[in-house]
């Protein structure tokens, strides 16, 4: 029997394909992604989102259907149990499925056991994604239409700011370091960033 590959489905929210250097944008520096694509990664250079809103778009690429086939036209109509869903299909075919990050795919009240073996929840407290309030004066001048909310808290001793995205990345990294011995794994890493509004660390 041919060994099945481990899979990492890396899904940052609202990350446009035209902002990556390996796809031709010389004004950006995306070294890690470019290195991944040059090795074992796959970059979908001619893939197009079916909807500009996240839930309909994700419902589309997780089922292979256009979002309107079952009426997934808004954030409030997620996948139903009778619909195909990639993570469930992978689990049914013997993959150990780990899901970290956001959920805008299935109603949370139905649980996640049909879709994954682990629905990752960080063990340690995390910092908020954005400042509670924009910096004073953000409406003045050209800042009014900016998605920049301000600076996030300065991490102690040079450590990174521990938001939910970082926690999910750390959880996925831990799974890769301690892979199941008897099953291939599939990681669905659904990050919030670069979804606006933005907040940034120094420098």
C-alpha distance (Angstrom), angle and dihedral (degrees) to the residues before:
residue distance angle dihedral
X1 . . .
X2 3.80 . .
X3 3.80 112.9 .
X4 3.78 112.5 -112.5
X5 3.81 117.0 -128.1
X6 3.77 123.8 -112.8
X7 3.80 111.3 -114.9
X8 3.80 133.1 -146.3
X9 3.80 114.0 -170.2
X10 3.80 102.7 -164.8
X11 3.79 110.0 -166.4
X12 3.81 116.6 174.3
X13 3.79 111.3 -176.2
X14 3.83 117.0 -107.8
X15 3.79 94.6 -6.4
X16 3.79 104.1 152.2
X17 3.76 118.4 -144.3
X18 3.79 92.7 -132.6
X19 3.81 92.6 67.3
X20 3.80 95.2 68.3
X21 3.77 122.2 96.5
X22 3.81 96.0 -140.0
X23 3.82 88.4 58.2
X24 3.79 91.8 56.3
X25 3.80 107.4 -86.1
X26 3.81 104.8 131.4
X27 3.80 91.9 -178.4
X28 3.80 93.8 70.3
X29 3.78 134.5 67.9
X30 3.81 112.4 -146.2
X31 3.80 100.7 155.8
X32 3.80 99.1 157.5
X33 3.80 94.8 48.7
X34 3.80 91.5 44.0
X35 3.82 90.9 50.9
X36 3.80 90.7 49.0
X37 3.81 91.7 51.8
X38 3.80 91.2 47.7
X39 3.82 89.1 56.3
X40 3.80 125.2 29.3
X41 3.81 99.9 -24.5
X42 3.77 129.3 103.3
X43 3.79 120.8 -142.0
X44 3.79 116.6 -162.9
X45 3.79 99.5 -143.1
X46 3.81 94.8 172.3
X47 3.80 100.6 38.8
X48 3.76 118.3 118.1
X49 3.79 129.5 -161.3
X50 3.80 111.0 -115.5
X51 3.80 92.2 -146.6
X52 3.81 133.9 18.7
X53 3.83 91.4 -133.3
X54 3.79 118.6 80.9
X55 3.82 104.2 -127.9
X56 3.83 96.8 49.6
X57 3.81 90.4 42.7
X58 3.81 93.9 50.5
X59 3.79 92.1 44.1
X60 3.79 86.4 56.0
X61 3.78 98.9 50.5
X62 3.82 94.3 40.1
X63 3.82 92.5 53.3
X64 3.80 102.5 30.0
X65 3.81 88.7 -126.2
X66 3.76 130.6 116.3
X67 3.80 107.1 -101.6
X68 3.81 92.9 -114.9
X69 3.84 94.0 58.0
X70 3.81 89.8 88.1
X71 3.78 99.6 15.4
X72 3.81 101.1 -95.5
X73 3.78 92.7 155.9
X74 3.82 100.8 132.2
X75 3.80 142.3 36.6
X76 3.81 88.5 -101.7
X77 3.81 101.0 62.7
X78 3.77 110.2 70.1
X79 3.80 131.6 173.9
X80 3.79 116.1 -59.5
X81 3.84 124.3 -140.5
X82 3.81 94.3 -105.1
X83 3.81 94.1 55.4
X84 3.80 123.7 93.6
X85 3.78 114.3 -103.7
X86 3.80 125.9 -175.9
X87 3.82 96.9 -137.0
X88 3.81 92.5 51.5
X89 3.82 90.7 47.6
X90 3.80 90.9 51.5
X91 3.82 90.9 48.7
X92 3.81 91.9 48.6
X93 3.81 88.7 52.8
X94 3.78 94.1 55.7
X95 3.78 103.9 -89.3
X96 3.78 121.4 139.4
X97 3.81 98.7 -127.7
X98 3.81 119.4 -154.8
X99 3.81 118.8 -173.9
X100 3.78 120.0 -167.0
X101 3.78 131.2 170.5
X102 3.75 129.5 20.4
X103 3.78 129.7 2.8
X104 3.76 119.3 -147.8
X105 3.80 94.4 139.5
X106 3.81 110.4 73.3
X107 3.82 132.5 24.2
X108 3.81 105.7 -95.7
X109 3.81 93.3 -142.3
X110 3.82 89.1 68.5
X111 3.80 91.7 59.4
X112 3.78 129.1 -129.7
X113 3.82 104.2 -104.8
X114 3.82 92.8 105.5
X115 3.80 91.0 54.2
X116 3.79 106.8 38.7
X117 3.78 145.4 8.5
X118 3.80 91.8 -134.0
X119 3.79 127.5 29.2
X120 3.77 96.3 -168.4
X121 3.79 120.4 -131.7
X122 3.83 117.6 178.7
X123 3.79 114.0 -112.1
X124 3.80 93.9 -150.2
X125 3.81 127.1 59.2
X126 3.79 114.7 -93.7
X127 3.78 132.6 -148.8
X128 3.82 120.6 -115.3
X129 3.79 117.5 -92.7
X130 3.79 94.5 -124.4
X131 3.74 138.7 19.8
X132 3.81 111.0 -87.3
X133 3.80 89.8 -121.6
X134 3.81 132.0 21.3
X135 3.78 117.0 -105.7
X136 3.78 114.7 -87.3
X137 3.78 112.6 -87.5
X138 3.81 95.7 24.5
X139 3.82 91.3 133.2
X140 3.79 93.1 57.0
X141 3.81 122.9 99.4
X142 3.78 116.9 -22.2
X143 3.82 92.9 -19.0
X144 3.81 91.7 82.9
X145 3.81 93.7 83.0
X146 3.78 95.0 35.0
X147 3.79 121.8 113.8
X148 3.81 89.0 -149.0
X149 3.79 107.8 114.3
X150 3.79 97.0 179.8
X151 3.78 139.5 -99.4
X152 3.76 124.1 -26.9
X153 3.78 119.8 -137.5
X154 3.75 117.3 -66.2
X155 3.79 109.5 -109.2
X156 3.81 116.8 -127.6
X157 3.81 119.2 -107.8
X158 3.78 94.2 1.7
X159 3.82 95.2 -61.4
X160 3.78 119.8 146.5
X161 3.78 121.8 -98.9
X162 3.82 104.2 -93.9
X163 3.81 103.9 -135.0
X164 3.85 125.7 154.2
X165 3.82 91.8 -89.8
X166 3.81 91.9 56.4
X167 3.80 89.7 46.8
X168 3.82 91.1 52.7
X169 3.82 91.8 48.3
X170 3.80 89.9 50.4
X171 3.82 90.8 49.3
X172 3.81 91.7 50.4
X173 3.81 90.8 47.1
X174 3.80 89.9 52.1
X175 3.81 90.9 52.9
X176 3.81 90.7 50.7
X177 3.82 89.7 51.7
X178 3.84 91.3 48.4
X179 3.79 103.5 34.9
X180 3.81 121.2 177.8
X181 3.80 108.3 -94.9
X182 3.79 97.4 -143.2
X183 3.82 104.7 38.0
X184 3.80 138.3 46.8
X185 3.79 112.9 -115.5
X186 3.78 133.2 -132.4
X187 3.80 118.0 -161.2
X188 3.79 119.7 -161.9
X189 3.80 105.1 -164.7
X190 3.80 107.1 -174.8
X191 3.80 108.3 -178.3
X192 3.79 126.9 -170.4
X193 3.80 97.8 -143.3
X194 2.99 136.7 113.8
X195 3.81 83.6 34.8
X196 3.82 108.5 117.8
X197 2.94 144.6 -81.8
X198 3.77 95.8 67.9
X199 3.75 132.8 -151.3
X200 3.78 123.2 -179.3
X201 3.78 140.7 -155.7
X202 3.77 124.6 -130.3
X203 2.95 129.6 -59.1
